[in-house]
Amino acid sequence: MSSSKNVHITNLILRALHESGGAAGAATISNSLSSMGIVLHPRSIRYHLAQMDREGLTVCPARRKGRTLTELGKKELSRVDVIGRVGFVSAKVDELGYRMTLDGNNDSGTVIPNIVLVSQKDFERSIHFMTPVFNAGLGIGGRIAYKMYGEHMGGIMVPRGKIALATICSMTMNSLFIKAGIPITSRFGGLLEMKYRKPVRFVTMIDYKGTSIDPLKLFILAGMTDVFTYAQTGDGIIGASFREFPSIAFEHVRKLLTVFREKYDLGGVIILGRPGMPLLDVPVNEGRTAMVVLGGLNPVAALYERNVPAEIHPLIGLEEFSTFLKFEDVAPIGRRTVNAL
């Protein structure tokens, strides 16, 4: 393609197809792009899909069933991701936070999920390994959601033979604070060393503005977490993020944390700093206060650590808060589902 505009559109369609979780047609792709604030009509998308078919990037697996990415298309998307998505996480957080509708004043609305796809046969085993993690308070509250084959979770359609599990992303807390008038800045995601269930230090960190992938997902895939061991012993390496807010809002933040916990069962702030003071040896700017928030992917990290095959999709759309159930209510469902297979 000679036009840089056409190349950009191709890249957008590649990404939308990847995030669809299966075959998708022009209308589905158009809706997906619309959710990201990009208006591209189905007729235009069909034109570009035809060109992408000719270039070997996409293929129509069955008549009138939409397109999927070819291996060449997946390679092209990987190349685009490497060179074009620095800062993507920060931008995605801002976008989803703006679109999220739960705002602290209502009892319903959308939140930001972290989605993981596992085999249906691994549903019960996944719940088993997540149980001590939730019991140790390592989630953003104590809720989890699940969807079966053919249903949609966030921006994903659950493929055949899979179940989608979702935890609440820690960026949901950012959005709730911002909607309450408190500007929260996410500085970095990292791995936090814990001793005797107390935070000691960040052992590594990645700036959200300089990464093309969610930092905790990267650490999980690299095998750098030790969440399951921490849940059982109180010592280990867990995912967390470092955030700042204006010190003048300190008391307001403390009150809101109580409201979020009591009203929505949303928590996750592991330590709240003092105004203007470093936190865990990380300096803060003048007039700012730091907080350390647990990673919403910590329960998912336990699956990787226990060798459960899983496909992680953080920051991919929104999900109704009502979809999330108390974790202890989902465990029996997992057992019934597996026994019925």
N, C-alpha and C positions, 0 to 999 in steps of 0.2 A: 504494500500500500504506500502510495507516494505522499499522501497528505498526513501531516502530523495530527490533524483532527480525527481522521479515520483511524489512525493507530491508537489514539486515546480511546475512541469508542470501542474498538476491538478489545482493548485491555479491560474496559469496564464490563463488557459482555463476558469475557473469559472469567472474570472474578465472580460475576453474578451466577454463571453456570456452576462454578466450583462450589459456591456457597449454597446452591439449591439442594445439594445432596443426591441428585439424580437427574434424569432427563427433564428439560424445561423448554417450553415454547416461548414465542415472542411476548405473549401477554404476561406470562409469569416473570420473565426477565424485566419487562417494563415495570411491573409492580415492585420488583426487588430494587431496581434502580431508583424508583420514585421514593421508596422508603429511605433512601440515602440523599434525597433532595435533588436527584438528577432526573430531568424530564427527557425521555426518549421514547417516541411513539412506537408501537408494535410494528407498523409498516416499515419504519426506518430500521428497526432491529432485524426484521426478516431480510432486508436487503444486505445488511452486514453479515448475517448468518450464512447467506448464500455464498458470499465472498470467502468467509472463513471455512466453509465446506471445501471450496476449491483449493484453498491453501493447506488443507489437511489439519486444521486446528479443531474442527468440530465434525460430528457425524450424526446422522439421524438413524438411531438403532431400529426404529419401527415407524411405519408410516403414521403421520399425524401425532406422534408421541413426543415431539420435541427433539432437542439436541443434547448430546453429551460431549465432554472434552475427549479428544484423542490423546495419545501419549505425547504427540508433538504439541498439542494445545496445553497440556499440563506443564511441559518443559518451558513453553513460552511464558506461561503465567508465573512460574518460578523465577524466570529471568527478570520479568517485570517487577516481581515482589522484591528481589534483591536490590535493584537499582532505583526503584521508584517509591518505596514505601517507608523510608526513613521519616519518622514523625507520624506514621500512620496511626499508632496506638493512641497518641495524645489527641489527634484529630477525631478518631472514632469515639473516644471517651466524651469529648465535647458534644459530638453529634447525638449520641445516645442519651447523654444526660439531659440535653435540651428537649428531646422527644419523649422522655420518660414522663408518665402522667401521675404516678404516686407522688404526692407532694407534702405529706405530713398533716394535711388538713382533712383528707378523705380516707375512707376505709377500703377503697379499691383503686385500681389503676395498674399501669405497667411498670415493671422493673427490668434491670439489666441482668440477663442470665449468663452463666457459664455452662455450656452444653458439652456433654461427653456421650459418644455413641459406643455402646457395648453390645456384645452378642446377647440375644434373648436368654441363651443358656447360662450366661454369666451374670444375669440379673441378681440372683440370690447371693452369689459369691461377692458381687460388687457391694451390695448392701452390708454383707457381713464385714468386709474390710473397712467400710465407711463408718460402721457403728462406733468403734472406739474414738474415731476422729471427731464425730459429732458429740459424743459424750464428753470429750475433753474440751469442748467449746471452741473448736478450731474453724468453724464456719462463720459466715455472716448471719448469725442467728441459727436456729435449729430446724430449718425447713429445706425440703427438697421437692423437685417436681419430676414427673416421668411421663413419657408419651410412647405409644406403640407404633408399629409399622403403619405407614400411610398417613399418620398424623403429623402436624407441624409443631415444631418447638422453636420459638424465636424465628430465625431466618432459615431453618432447615426442615426438610421433609424427611421423616425417619425411613431409612431404607429397609427393604425386606430382610428379615432375620435379625434386625437390630432393635434396641430399645434406647431411647434418649433419656438420660438423666441430667438434671440441671440443678446447680447450686446458685445462690444469689451472688452476683459479682459485687466486690467491694466498692466498685464505682457507683453503685446504687446509693451508697451513703453520701458520696460527693454530691450527687444530684439533689438529694434531700436537703443537704446543708445549703446548697446554692439557691434552691427554691425558697428557703427560709431567709434568704438575704445575706448569707455568709459565704464569701468567696473562698473556696478551698483550692489549694494548689497541690497537685500530685507531683512530687519531685522525682521519685524513683521507686521501682519495685526491686525487692532483694530477698536474700535468704537470711533469716534471723536465727542466731544460735540461742538455744534455750537451755537453762540449767535449773533443775529443781522447779520447773514450770515458771521460771522467771526469765524475761528477755535479758540477754547479755550484750550482744553486739551484732551488727550486720557483717556477715562474712563476705558478701559480694552484693553488688547493686547495679542496676541499669537505669539510665535516665529515660523516662517515658518519651521525651521529645526526640530522642536519638535512636529509637528502635522501630523496626518494622514488624515485630512480633511481641505479643504479651510476654513480659519478662518471666513471670512464673511458669508459663507454658514452656518457655525455653529451658528453664532450670529443671522442670519435671522431665522433659524429653532427654535431657543430658544426664539424668540419674543423680542429680545433686541434692535432692530433698531426703529427709528422714522423718517424715510426718508420722508414719505408723508407729515407729519406735518411740517418738515423743509422746504420742497419745497413750502409750502403755507405760512408759517409765518416767516421763517428765523431763527427759533430756533428748535433744535432737535438733535438727535443722528444719525450719518451717518457712513457708512463704509469707511475706508481709510487705507493706508499702509505707513510705515515709511521706507525710503530707503536712502542709502548713496552712494557717489561717491567721487573720489579724488578731492580735492579742486583745484588742478592745472587745472582741466578741467571745472572750473566754467563758464567762458565766453563761452566756446564751448557748454556747456549744455544750457545756455540761448539762444544761437542762434538756436540750434537744436529744442528747444521747439517752437520757432516761425515758423521754417520750417515745423515741424510736424503739427502744427495747420493750417497753411495757405495751405499746400500741400494736407494733408489728412483729415483735420477736426478732428484731434486727439489732445485732450488736457488732462485735468485731474489733472495737478499739481496744488494743491490748495495753497501751500505755499513753497517757496524755501528759505532755511536757508542761513546763512552767514558762510563763511569758518571757520571751527574749533569751531563754537559756538553751544551751545545746541539749540534745536528747540522744542518748546512747552514743555520745561522742560525736554526733553529727551537728555542726553549727547551724543556727537559724539566723535569718535576717532580722535586723532591728525592727521592733514593733510586731514581730510575728511569734506564733506559738506552734510547736510541732506536735503531731500525733502519729502513732504507729498503728496501722490497721492490718488485721489479718488478711491473708489472701483468700479470696472466695474459691480458689482452685485447690486448697489444701485437701479436702476430701477426695478429690480426683487424683492428687499426688499419691495417696495411699494405694490406689489401684495399680498404678505403674510400679510402685515399690513391691507389690505382691504379685507382679507378673500377670495382671489381668489385661488382655488386649483392649485398648481403648483409643478412641479418636477424639481429640480435644478441639472444641470450637468456642473460644472465649470471644466476648464482644461481637456477637453476631445477632443483632436484632433485639427485640424486646419481647417480654412475656407477661401475661396477666399475673398479678401477685396472687390472685385466688387459686392459680394452678399449683402453687407451692403448698405442700402439706407438711404437717409435723413429721419429722423424720421417723419417730417411733410408730407412726401410723402407716408408713410405707413398707416397712420391713415385712409384715405379714402378707402384703400384696405381692412382694417379690417371691415369697415361697409358693403362693398359690399359682402365680404365673408360670414359674419354672415347672411345677408339678403337672401343669396342664399341657405342656409342650409334648 
